[in-house]
Amino acid sequence: MEESYEELVRKHEQFKAAKEAKYKDVSKDRLLKISKKKIQTTMIGALSTLEKQFGFLWGHGTEEPLTPEQQHLRDLYDEVRSEILDRGNAQSRNLEAEFSQYDISWNRYKMELPVTKLDTIEGEEDGQED
């Protein structure tokens, strides 16, 4: 090996720094993806609740032709739906811009398992019988 110890230490530190930077990027992307999905789920859930509770007003879920009143209410609902989705998507983009201002590191799931010594059974020593 022609490389000196100092060179190996320097390369190791560079590797650790690069790995940490990549981990932070992956952590940020993971959190951003989860956050955007939650915003999207909230928007779609709210729209679904409106359709379930008030959909009868505009003939939601029926195959019958709409009356003029139902068509008017359907048009209003479509406008409201579009505005809700537009605002939610704008907030999703705003969230992405906000995330770019932060360093984020995911504290992975951790589990500590206790290690205890098992008592030996009388007449046994180190797992062997007499």
Distance bins in CASP14 RR format, pairs under 12 A and 6 or more apart:
PFRMAT RR
TARGET T0000
AUTHOR 0000-0000-0000
RMODE 2
METHOD distances of the structure
MODEL  1
1 7 0 0 0 0 1 0 0 0 0 0 0
1 8 0 0 0 0 1 0 0 0 0 0 0
2 8 0 0 0 0 0 1 0 0 0 0 0
3 9 0 0 0 0 0 1 0 0 0 0 0
3 10 0 0 0 0 1 0 0 0 0 0 0
3 11 0 0 0 0 1 0 0 0 0 0 0
3 12 0 0 0 0 0 1 0 0 0 0 0
4 10 0 0 0 0 1 0 0 0 0 0 0
4 11 0 0 0 0 0 1 0 0 0 0 0
5 11 0 0 0 0 0 1 0 0 0 0 0
5 12 0 0 0 0 0 1 0 0 0 0 0
6 12 0 0 0 0 0 1 0 0 0 0 0
6 13 0 0 0 0 0 1 0 0 0 0 0
7 13 0 0 0 0 0 1 0 0 0 0 0
7 14 0 0 0 0 0 1 0 0 0 0 0
8 14 0 0 0 0 0 1 0 0 0 0 0
8 15 0 0 0 0 0 1 0 0 0 0 0
9 15 0 0 0 0 0 1 0 0 0 0 0
9 16 0 0 0 0 0 1 0 0 0 0 0
10 16 0 0 0 0 0 1 0 0 0 0 0
10 17 0 0 0 0 0 1 0 0 0 0 0
11 17 0 0 0 0 0 1 0 0 0 0 0
11 18 0 0 0 0 0 1 0 0 0 0 0
12 18 0 0 0 0 0 1 0 0 0 0 0
12 19 0 0 0 0 0 1 0 0 0 0 0
13 19 0 0 0 0 0 1 0 0 0 0 0
13 20 0 0 0 0 0 1 0 0 0 0 0
14 20 0 0 0 0 0 1 0 0 0 0 0
14 21 0 0 0 0 0 1 0 0 0 0 0
15 21 0 0 0 0 0 1 0 0 0 0 0
15 22 0 0 0 0 0 1 0 0 0 0 0
16 22 0 0 0 0 0 1 0 0 0 0 0
16 23 0 0 0 0 0 1 0 0 0 0 0
17 23 0 0 0 0 0 1 0 0 0 0 0
17 24 0 0 0 0 0 1 0 0 0 0 0
18 24 0 0 0 0 0 1 0 0 0 0 0
18 25 0 0 0 0 0 1 0 0 0 0 0
19 25 0 0 0 0 0 1 0 0 0 0 0
19 26 0 0 0 0 0 1 0 0 0 0 0
20 26 0 0 0 0 0 1 0 0 0 0 0
20 27 0 0 0 0 0 1 0 0 0 0 0
20 103 0 0 0 0 0 1 0 0 0 0 0
20 105 0 0 0 0 1 0 0 0 0 0 0
21 27 0 0 0 0 0 1 0 0 0 0 0
21 28 0 0 0 0 0 1 0 0 0 0 0
21 103 0 0 0 0 1 0 0 0 0 0 0
21 105 0 0 0 0 0 1 0 0 0 0 0
22 28 0 0 0 0 0 1 0 0 0 0 0
22 29 0 0 0 0 0 1 0 0 0 0 0
22 105 0 0 0 0 0 1 0 0 0 0 0
23 29 0 0 0 0 0 1 0 0 0 0 0
23 30 0 0 0 0 0 1 0 0 0 0 0
23 103 0 0 0 0 0 1 0 0 0 0 0
23 104 0 0 0 0 1 0 0 0 0 0 0
23 105 1 0 0 1 0 0 0 0 0 0 0
23 106 1 0 0 1 0 0 0 0 0 0 0
23 107 0 0 0 0 0 1 0 0 0 0 0
23 108 0 0 0 0 1 0 0 0 0 0 0
24 30 0 0 0 0 0 1 0 0 0 0 0
24 31 0 0 0 0 0 1 0 0 0 0 0
24 99 0 0 0 0 0 1 0 0 0 0 0
24 102 0 0 0 0 1 0 0 0 0 0 0
24 103 1 0 1 0 0 0 0 0 0 0 0
24 104 1 0 0 1 0 0 0 0 0 0 0
24 105 1 0 1 0 0 0 0 0 0 0 0
24 106 0 0 0 0 1 0 0 0 0 0 0
25 31 0 0 0 0 0 1 0 0 0 0 0
25 32 0 0 0 0 0 1 0 0 0 0 0
25 99 0 0 0 0 0 1 0 0 0 0 0
25 100 0 0 0 0 0 1 0 0 0 0 0
25 102 0 0 0 0 0 1 0 0 0 0 0
25 103 0 0 0 0 1 0 0 0 0 0 0
25 104 0 0 0 0 1 0 0 0 0 0 0
25 105 0 0 0 0 0 1 0 0 0 0 0
25 106 0 0 0 0 0 1 0 0 0 0 0
26 32 0 0 0 0 0 1 0 0 0 0 0
26 33 0 0 0 0 0 1 0 0 0 0 0
26 104 0 0 0 0 1 0 0 0 0 0 0
26 105 0 0 0 0 1 0 0 0 0 0 0
26 106 1 0 0 1 0 0 0 0 0 0 0
26 108 0 0 0 0 0 1 0 0 0 0 0
27 33 0 0 0 0 0 1 0 0 0 0 0
27 34 0 0 0 0 0 1 0 0 0 0 0
27 99 0 0 0 0 0 1 0 0 0 0 0
27 102 0 0 0 0 0 1 0 0 0 0 0
27 103 0 0 0 0 1 0 0 0 0 0 0
27 104 1 0 1 0 0 0 0 0 0 0 0
27 105 1 0 1 0 0 0 0 0 0 0 0
27 106 1 1 0 0 0 0 0 0 0 0 0
27 107 0 0 0 0 1 0 0 0 0 0 0
27 108 0 0 0 0 1 0 0 0 0 0 0
28 34 0 0 0 0 0 1 0 0 0 0 0
28 35 0 0 0 0 0 1 0 0 0 0 0
28 95 0 0 0 0 0 1 0 0 0 0 0
28 96 0 0 0 0 0 1 0 0 0 0 0
28 98 0 0 0 0 0 1 0 0 0 0 0
28 99 1 0 1 0 0 0 0 0 0 0 0
28 100 0 0 0 0 1 0 0 0 0 0 0
28 101 0 0 0 0 0 1 0 0 0 0 0
28 102 1 0 0 1 0 0 0 0 0 0 0
28 103 1 0 0 1 0 0 0 0 0 0 0
28 104 1 0 1 0 0 0 0 0 0 0 0
28 105 0 0 0 0 1 0 0 0 0 0 0
28 106 0 0 0 0 1 0 0 0 0 0 0
29 35 0 0 0 0 0 1 0 0 0 0 0
29 36 0 0 0 0 0 1 0 0 0 0 0
29 96 0 0 0 0 0 1 0 0 0 0 0
29 99 0 0 0 0 1 0 0 0 0 0 0
29 100 0 0 0 0 0 1 0 0 0 0 0
29 104 0 0 0 0 1 0 0 0 0 0 0
29 106 0 0 0 0 0 1 0 0 0 0 0
30 36 0 0 0 0 0 1 0 0 0 0 0
30 37 0 0 0 0 0 1 0 0 0 0 0
30 99 0 0 0 0 0 1 0 0 0 0 0
30 104 0 0 0 0 1 0 0 0 0 0 0
30 105 0 0 0 0 0 1 0 0 0 0 0
30 106 1 0 0 1 0 0 0 0 0 0 0
30 107 0 0 0 0 0 1 0 0 0 0 0
30 108 0 0 0 0 0 1 0 0 0 0 0
31 37 0 0 0 0 0 1 0 0 0 0 0
31 38 0 0 0 0 0 1 0 0 0 0 0
31 95 0 0 0 0 1 0 0 0 0 0 0
31 96 0 0 0 0 0 1 0 0 0 0 0
31 98 0 0 0 0 0 1 0 0 0 0 0
31 99 1 0 0 1 0 0 0 0 0 0 0
31 102 0 0 0 0 1 0 0 0 0 0 0
31 103 0 0 0 0 0 1 0 0 0 0 0
31 104 1 0 1 0 0 0 0 0 0 0 0
31 105 0 0 0 0 1 0 0 0 0 0 0
31 106 1 0 0 1 0 0 0 0 0 0 0
31 107 0 0 0 0 0 1 0 0 0 0 0
32 38 0 0 0 0 0 1 0 0 0 0 0
32 39 0 0 0 0 0 1 0 0 0 0 0
32 92 0 0 0 0 1 0 0 0 0 0 0
32 93 0 0 0 0 0 1 0 0 0 0 0
32 94 0 0 0 0 0 1 0 0 0 0 0
32 95 1 0 0 1 0 0 0 0 0 0 0
32 96 1 0 0 1 0 0 0 0 0 0 0
32 97 0 0 0 0 0 1 0 0 0 0 0
32 98 0 0 0 0 1 0 0 0 0 0 0
32 99 1 0 1 0 0 0 0 0 0 0 0
32 100 0 0 0 0 1 0 0 0 0 0 0
32 102 0 0 0 0 0 1 0 0 0 0 0
32 104 0 0 0 0 1 0 0 0 0 0 0
32 106 0 0 0 0 0 1 0 0 0 0 0
33 39 0 0 0 0 0 1 0 0 0 0 0
33 40 0 0 0 0 0 1 0 0 0 0 0
33 92 0 0 0 0 0 1 0 0 0 0 0
33 95 0 0 0 0 0 1 0 0 0 0 0
33 96 0 0 0 0 0 1 0 0 0 0 0
33 99 0 0 0 0 0 1 0 0 0 0 0
33 106 0 0 0 0 0 1 0 0 0 0 0
34 40 0 0 0 0 0 1 0 0 0 0 0
34 41 0 0 0 0 0 1 0 0 0 0 0
34 95 0 0 0 0 0 1 0 0 0 0 0
34 99 0 0 0 0 0 1 0 0 0 0 0
34 104 0 0 0 0 0 1 0 0 0 0 0
34 106 0 0 0 0 0 1 0 0 0 0 0
35 41 0 0 0 0 0 1 0 0 0 0 0
35 42 0 0 0 0 0 1 0 0 0 0 0
35 91 0 0 0 0 0 1 0 0 0 0 0
35 92 0 0 0 0 1 0 0 0 0 0 0
35 93 0 0 0 0 0 1 0 0 0 0 0
35 94 0 0 0 0 0 1 0 0 0 0 0
35 95 1 0 1 0 0 0 0 0 0 0 0
35 96 0 0 0 0 1 0 0 0 0 0 0
35 98 0 0 0 0 1 0 0 0 0 0 0
35 99 1 0 0 1 0 0 0 0 0 0 0
35 102 0 0 0 0 0 1 0 0 0 0 0
35 104 0 0 0 0 0 1 0 0 0 0 0
36 42 0 0 0 0 0 1 0 0 0 0 0
36 43 0 0 0 0 0 1 0 0 0 0 0
36 88 0 0 0 0 1 0 0 0 0 0 0
36 89 0 0 0 0 1 0 0 0 0 0 0
36 91 0 0 0 0 1 0 0 0 0 0 0
36 92 1 0 1 0 0 0 0 0 0 0 0
36 93 0 0 0 0 1 0 0 0 0 0 0
36 94 0 0 0 0 0 1 0 0 0 0 0
36 95 1 0 0 1 0 0 0 0 0 0 0
36 96 1 0 0 1 0 0 0 0 0 0 0
36 98 0 0 0 0 0 1 0 0 0 0 0
36 99 0 0 0 0 1 0 0 0 0 0 0
37 43 0 0 0 0 0 1 0 0 0 0 0
37 44 0 0 0 0 0 1 0 0 0 0 0
37 92 0 0 0 0 1 0 0 0 0 0 0
37 95 0 0 0 0 0 1 0 0 0 0 0
38 44 0 0 0 0 0 1 0 0 0 0 0
38 45 0 0 0 0 0 1 0 0 0 0 0
38 88 0 0 0 0 0 1 0 0 0 0 0
38 91 0 0 0 0 0 1 0 0 0 0 0
38 92 0 0 0 0 1 0 0 0 0 0 0
38 95 0 0 0 0 1 0 0 0 0 0 0
39 45 0 0 0 0 0 1 0 0 0 0 0
39 46 0 0 0 0 0 1 0 0 0 0 0
39 84 0 0 0 0 0 1 0 0 0 0 0
39 85 0 0 0 0 0 1 0 0 0 0 0
39 87 0 0 0 0 0 1 0 0 0 0 0
39 88 1 0 0 1 0 0 0 0 0 0 0
39 89 0 0 0 0 1 0 0 0 0 0 0
39 90 0 0 0 0 0 1 0 0 0 0 0
39 91 1 0 0 1 0 0 0 0 0 0 0
39 92 1 0 1 0 0 0 0 0 0 0 0
39 93 0 0 0 0 0 1 0 0 0 0 0
39 94 0 0 0 0 0 1 0 0 0 0 0
39 95 1 0 0 1 0 0 0 0 0 0 0
39 96 0 0 0 0 0 1 0 0 0 0 0
40 46 0 0 0 0 0 1 0 0 0 0 0
40 47 0 0 0 0 0 1 0 0 0 0 0
40 84 0 0 0 0 0 1 0 0 0 0 0
40 85 0 0 0 0 1 0 0 0 0 0 0
40 88 1 0 0 1 0 0 0 0 0 0 0
40 89 0 0 0 0 1 0 0 0 0 0 0
40 91 0 0 0 0 0 1 0 0 0 0 0
40 92 1 0 0 1 0 0 0 0 0 0 0
40 95 0 0 0 0 0 1 0 0 0 0 0
41 47 0 0 0 0 0 1 0 0 0 0 0
41 48 0 0 0 0 0 1 0 0 0 0 0
41 88 0 0 0 0 0 1 0 0 0 0 0
41 92 0 0 0 0 0 1 0 0 0 0 0
42 48 0 0 0 0 0 1 0 0 0 0 0
42 49 0 0 0 0 0 1 0 0 0 0 0
42 84 0 0 0 0 0 1 0 0 0 0 0
42 85 0 0 0 0 0 1 0 0 0 0 0
42 87 0 0 0 0 0 1 0 0 0 0 0
42 88 0 0 0 0 1 0 0 0 0 0 0
42 91 0 0 0 0 1 0 0 0 0 0 0
42 92 0 0 0 0 0 1 0 0 0 0 0
43 49 0 0 0 0 0 1 0 0 0 0 0
43 50 0 0 0 0 0 1 0 0 0 0 0
43 80 0 0 0 0 0 1 0 0 0 0 0
43 81 0 0 0 0 1 0 0 0 0 0 0
43 82 0 0 0 0 0 1 0 0 0 0 0
43 83 0 0 0 0 0 1 0 0 0 0 0
43 84 1 0 1 0 0 0 0 0 0 0 0
43 85 1 0 0 1 0 0 0 0 0 0 0
43 86 0 0 0 0 1 0 0 0 0 0 0
43 87 0 0 0 0 1 0 0 0 0 0 0
43 88 1 0 1 0 0 0 0 0 0 0 0
43 89 0 0 0 0 1 0 0 0 0 0 0
43 90 0 0 0 0 0 1 0 0 0 0 0
43 91 0 0 0 0 1 0 0 0 0 0 0
43 92 0 0 0 0 1 0 0 0 0 0 0
44 50 0 0 0 0 0 1 0 0 0 0 0
44 51 0 0 0 0 0 1 0 0 0 0 0
44 81 0 0 0 0 0 1 0 0 0 0 0
44 84 0 0 0 0 1 0 0 0 0 0 0
44 85 0 0 0 0 1 0 0 0 0 0 0
44 88 0 0 0 0 0 1 0 0 0 0 0
44 89 0 0 0 0 0 1 0 0 0 0 0
45 51 0 0 0 0 1 0 0 0 0 0 0
45 52 0 0 0 0 1 0 0 0 0 0 0
45 53 0 0 0 0 0 1 0 0 0 0 0
45 81 0 0 0 0 0 1 0 0 0 0 0
45 84 0 0 0 0 0 1 0 0 0 0 0
45 85 0 0 0 0 0 1 0 0 0 0 0
46 52 0 0 0 0 0 1 0 0 0 0 0
46 53 0 0 0 0 0 1 0 0 0 0 0
46 54 0 0 0 0 0 1 0 0 0 0 0
46 80 0 0 0 0 0 1 0 0 0 0 0
46 81 0 0 0 0 1 0 0 0 0 0 0
46 83 0 0 0 0 0 1 0 0 0 0 0
46 84 1 0 0 1 0 0 0 0 0 0 0
46 85 0 0 0 0 0 1 0 0 0 0 0
46 87 0 0 0 0 0 1 0 0 0 0 0
46 88 0 0 0 0 0 1 0 0 0 0 0
47 53 0 0 0 0 0 1 0 0 0 0 0
47 54 0 0 0 0 0 1 0 0 0 0 0
47 55 0 0 0 0 0 1 0 0 0 0 0
47 60 0 0 0 0 0 1 0 0 0 0 0
47 77 0 0 0 0 1 0 0 0 0 0 0
47 78 0 0 0 0 0 1 0 0 0 0 0
47 80 0 0 0 0 1 0 0 0 0 0 0
47 81 1 0 1 0 0 0 0 0 0 0 0
47 82 0 0 0 0 0 1 0 0 0 0 0
47 83 0 0 0 0 0 1 0 0 0 0 0
47 84 1 0 0 1 0 0 0 0 0 0 0
47 85 1 0 0 1 0 0 0 0 0 0 0
47 88 0 0 0 0 0 1 0 0 0 0 0
48 54 0 0 0 0 0 1 0 0 0 0 0
48 55 0 0 0 0 0 1 0 0 0 0 0
48 60 0 0 0 0 0 1 0 0 0 0 0
48 81 0 0 0 0 0 1 0 0 0 0 0
48 84 0 0 0 0 0 1 0 0 0 0 0
49 55 0 0 0 0 0 1 0 0 0 0 0
49 84 0 0 0 0 0 1 0 0 0 0 0
50 56 0 0 0 0 0 1 0 0 0 0 0
50 57 0 0 0 0 0 1 0 0 0 0 0
50 58 0 0 0 0 0 1 0 0 0 0 0
50 60 0 0 0 0 1 0 0 0 0 0 0
50 73 0 0 0 0 0 1 0 0 0 0 0
50 76 0 0 0 0 0 1 0 0 0 0 0
50 77 1 0 0 1 0 0 0 0 0 0 0
50 78 0 0 0 0 0 1 0 0 0 0 0
50 80 1 0 0 1 0 0 0 0 0 0 0
50 81 0 0 0 0 1 0 0 0 0 0 0
50 84 0 0 0 0 1 0 0 0 0 0 0
51 57 0 0 0 0 0 1 0 0 0 0 0
51 58 0 0 0 0 1 0 0 0 0 0 0
51 59 0 0 0 0 0 1 0 0 0 0 0
51 60 1 0 1 0 0 0 0 0 0 0 0
51 61 0 0 0 0 1 0 0 0 0 0 0
51 74 0 0 0 0 0 1 0 0 0 0 0
51 77 0 0 0 0 1 0 0 0 0 0 0
51 78 0 0 0 0 0 1 0 0 0 0 0
51 80 0 0 0 0 0 1 0 0 0 0 0
51 81 0 0 0 0 1 0 0 0 0 0 0
51 84 0 0 0 0 0 1 0 0 0 0 0
52 60 0 0 0 0 1 0 0 0 0 0 0
52 61 0 0 0 0 0 1 0 0 0 0 0
53 60 0 0 0 0 0 1 0 0 0 0 0
53 77 0 0 0 0 0 1 0 0 0 0 0
54 60 0 0 0 0 1 0 0 0 0 0 0
54 70 0 0 0 0 0 1 0 0 0 0 0
54 73 0 0 0 0 1 0 0 0 0 0 0
54 74 0 0 0 0 0 1 0 0 0 0 0
54 76 0 0 0 0 0 1 0 0 0 0 0
54 77 1 0 0 1 0 0 0 0 0 0 0
54 80 0 0 0 0 0 1 0 0 0 0 0
54 81 0 0 0 0 0 1 0 0 0 0 0
55 61 1 0 0 1 0 0 0 0 0 0 0
55 62 0 0 0 0 1 0 0 0 0 0 0
55 66 0 0 0 0 0 1 0 0 0 0 0
55 70 0 0 0 0 1 0 0 0 0 0 0
55 73 0 0 0 0 1 0 0 0 0 0 0
55 74 0 0 0 0 1 0 0 0 0 0 0
55 76 0 0 0 0 0 1 0 0 0 0 0
55 77 1 0 0 1 0 0 0 0 0 0 0
55 81 0 0 0 0 0 1 0 0 0 0 0
56 62 0 0 0 0 1 0 0 0 0 0 0
56 64 0 0 0 0 0 1 0 0 0 0 0
56 66 0 0 0 0 0 1 0 0 0 0 0
56 70 0 0 0 0 1 0 0 0 0 0 0
56 73 0 0 0 0 1 0 0 0 0 0 0
56 74 0 0 0 0 0 1 0 0 0 0 0
56 77 0 0 0 0 0 1 0 0 0 0 0
57 66 0 0 0 0 0 1 0 0 0 0 0
57 67 0 0 0 0 0 1 0 0 0 0 0
57 69 0 0 0 0 1 0 0 0 0 0 0
57 70 1 0 0 1 0 0 0 0 0 0 0
57 71 0 0 0 0 0 1 0 0 0 0 0
57 72 0 0 0 0 1 0 0 0 0 0 0
57 73 1 0 1 0 0 0 0 0 0 0 0
57 74 0 0 0 0 1 0 0 0 0 0 0
57 75 0 0 0 0 0 1 0 0 0 0 0
57 76 0 0 0 0 1 0 0 0 0 0 0
57 77 0 0 0 0 1 0 0 0 0 0 0
58 64 0 0 0 0 0 1 0 0 0 0 0
58 66 1 0 0 1 0 0 0 0 0 0 0
58 67 0 0 0 0 1 0 0 0 0 0 0
58 68 0 0 0 0 0 1 0 0 0 0 0
58 69 0 0 0 0 1 0 0 0 0 0 0
58 70 1 0 1 0 0 0 0 0 0 0 0
58 71 1 0 0 1 0 0 0 0 0 0 0
58 72 0 0 0 0 1 0 0 0 0 0 0
58 73 1 0 1 0 0 0 0 0 0 0 0
58 74 1 1 0 0 0 0 0 0 0 0 0
58 75 0 0 0 0 1 0 0 0 0 0 0
58 76 0 0 0 0 1 0 0 0 0 0 0
58 77 1 0 1 0 0 0 0 0 0 0 0
58 78 0 0 0 0 1 0 0 0 0 0 0
58 79 0 0 0 0 0 1 0 0 0 0 0
58 80 0 0 0 0 0 1 0 0 0 0 0
58 81 0 0 0 0 0 1 0 0 0 0 0
59 65 0 0 0 0 1 0 0 0 0 0 0
59 66 1 0 0 1 0 0 0 0 0 0 0
59 67 0 0 0 0 1 0 0 0 0 0 0
59 69 0 0 0 0 0 1 0 0 0 0 0
59 70 1 0 1 0 0 0 0 0 0 0 0
59 71 0 0 0 0 1 0 0 0 0 0 0
59 72 0 0 0 0 0 1 0 0 0 0 0
59 73 0 0 0 0 1 0 0 0 0 0 0
59 74 1 0 0 1 0 0 0 0 0 0 0
59 77 0 0 0 0 0 1 0 0 0 0 0
60 66 0 0 0 0 0 1 0 0 0 0 0
60 70 0 0 0 0 1 0 0 0 0 0 0
60 73 0 0 0 0 1 0 0 0 0 0 0
60 74 0 0 0 0 1 0 0 0 0 0 0
60 77 0 0 0 0 1 0 0 0 0 0 0
60 78 0 0 0 0 0 1 0 0 0 0 0
60 81 0 0 0 0 0 1 0 0 0 0 0
61 70 0 0 0 0 0 1 0 0 0 0 0
61 74 0 0 0 0 0 1 0 0 0 0 0
62 70 0 0 0 0 1 0 0 0 0 0 0
62 74 0 0 0 0 0 1 0 0 0 0 0
64 70 0 0 0 0 1 0 0 0 0 0 0
64 71 0 0 0 0 0 1 0 0 0 0 0
65 71 0 0 0 0 1 0 0 0 0 0 0
65 74 0 0 0 0 0 1 0 0 0 0 0
66 72 0 0 0 0 1 0 0 0 0 0 0
66 73 0 0 0 0 1 0 0 0 0 0 0
66 74 1 0 0 1 0 0 0 0 0 0 0
66 75 0 0 0 0 1 0 0 0 0 0 0
66 77 0 0 0 0 0 1 0 0 0 0 0
67 73 0 0 0 0 1 0 0 0 0 0 0
67 74 0 0 0 0 0 1 0 0 0 0 0
68 74 0 0 0 0 0 1 0 0 0 0 0
68 75 0 0 0 0 0 1 0 0 0 0 0
69 75 0 0 0 0 0 1 0 0 0 0 0
69 76 0 0 0 0 0 1 0 0 0 0 0
70 76 0 0 0 0 0 1 0 0 0 0 0
70 77 0 0 0 0 0 1 0 0 0 0 0
71 77 0 0 0 0 0 1 0 0 0 0 0
71 78 0 0 0 0 0 1 0 0 0 0 0
72 78 0 0 0 0 0 1 0 0 0 0 0
72 79 0 0 0 0 0 1 0 0 0 0 0
73 79 0 0 0 0 0 1 0 0 0 0 0
73 80 0 0 0 0 0 1 0 0 0 0 0
74 80 0 0 0 0 0 1 0 0 0 0 0
74 81 0 0 0 0 0 1 0 0 0 0 0
75 81 0 0 0 0 0 1 0 0 0 0 0
75 82 0 0 0 0 0 1 0 0 0 0 0
76 82 0 0 0 0 0 1 0 0 0 0 0
76 83 0 0 0 0 0 1 0 0 0 0 0
77 83 0 0 0 0 0 1 0 0 0 0 0
77 84 0 0 0 0 0 1 0 0 0 0 0
78 84 0 0 0 0 0 1 0 0 0 0 0
78 85 0 0 0 0 0 1 0 0 0 0 0
79 85 0 0 0 0 0 1 0 0 0 0 0
79 86 0 0 0 0 0 1 0 0 0 0 0
80 86 0 0 0 0 0 1 0 0 0 0 0
80 87 0 0 0 0 0 1 0 0 0 0 0
81 87 0 0 0 0 0 1 0 0 0 0 0
81 88 0 0 0 0 0 1 0 0 0 0 0
82 88 0 0 0 0 0 1 0 0 0 0 0
82 89 0 0 0 0 0 1 0 0 0 0 0
83 89 0 0 0 0 0 1 0 0 0 0 0
83 90 0 0 0 0 0 1 0 0 0 0 0
84 90 0 0 0 0 0 1 0 0 0 0 0
84 91 0 0 0 0 0 1 0 0 0 0 0
85 91 0 0 0 0 0 1 0 0 0 0 0
85 92 0 0 0 0 0 1 0 0 0 0 0
86 92 0 0 0 0 0 1 0 0 0 0 0
86 93 0 0 0 0 0 1 0 0 0 0 0
87 93 0 0 0 0 0 1 0 0 0 0 0
87 94 0 0 0 0 0 1 0 0 0 0 0
88 94 0 0 0 0 1 0 0 0 0 0 0
88 95 0 0 0 0 1 0 0 0 0 0 0
89 95 0 0 0 0 0 1 0 0 0 0 0
89 96 0 0 0 0 0 1 0 0 0 0 0
90 96 0 0 0 0 0 1 0 0 0 0 0
90 97 0 0 0 0 0 1 0 0 0 0 0
91 97 0 0 0 0 0 1 0 0 0 0 0
91 98 0 0 0 0 1 0 0 0 0 0 0
92 98 0 0 0 0 0 1 0 0 0 0 0
92 99 0 0 0 0 0 1 0 0 0 0 0
93 99 0 0 0 0 0 1 0 0 0 0 0
93 100 0 0 0 0 0 1 0 0 0 0 0
94 100 0 0 0 0 0 1 0 0 0 0 0
94 101 0 0 0 0 0 1 0 0 0 0 0
95 101 0 0 0 0 0 1 0 0 0 0 0
95 102 0 0 0 0 0 1 0 0 0 0 0
96 102 0 0 0 0 0 1 0 0 0 0 0
98 104 0 0 0 0 0 1 0 0 0 0 0
117 126 0 0 0 0 0 1 0 0 0 0 0
118 124 0 0 0 0 0 1 0 0 0 0 0
118 126 0 0 0 0 0 1 0 0 0 0 0
118 127 0 0 0 0 1 0 0 0 0 0 0
119 125 0 0 0 0 0 1 0 0 0 0 0
119 127 0 0 0 0 0 1 0 0 0 0 0
120 126 1 0 0 1 0 0 0 0 0 0 0
120 127 1 0 0 1 0 0 0 0 0 0 0
120 128 0 0 0 0 1 0 0 0 0 0 0
120 129 0 0 0 0 0 1 0 0 0 0 0
120 130 0 0 0 0 0 1 0 0 0 0 0
121 127 0 0 0 0 1 0 0 0 0 0 0
121 128 0 0 0 0 0 1 0 0 0 0 0
121 129 0 0 0 0 1 0 0 0 0 0 0
121 130 0 0 0 0 0 1 0 0 0 0 0
122 129 0 0 0 0 0 1 0 0 0 0 0
122 130 0 0 0 0 0 1 0 0 0 0 0
123 129 1 0 0 1 0 0 0 0 0 0 0
123 130 1 0 1 0 0 0 0 0 0 0 0
124 130 1 0 0 1 0 0 0 0 0 0 0
END
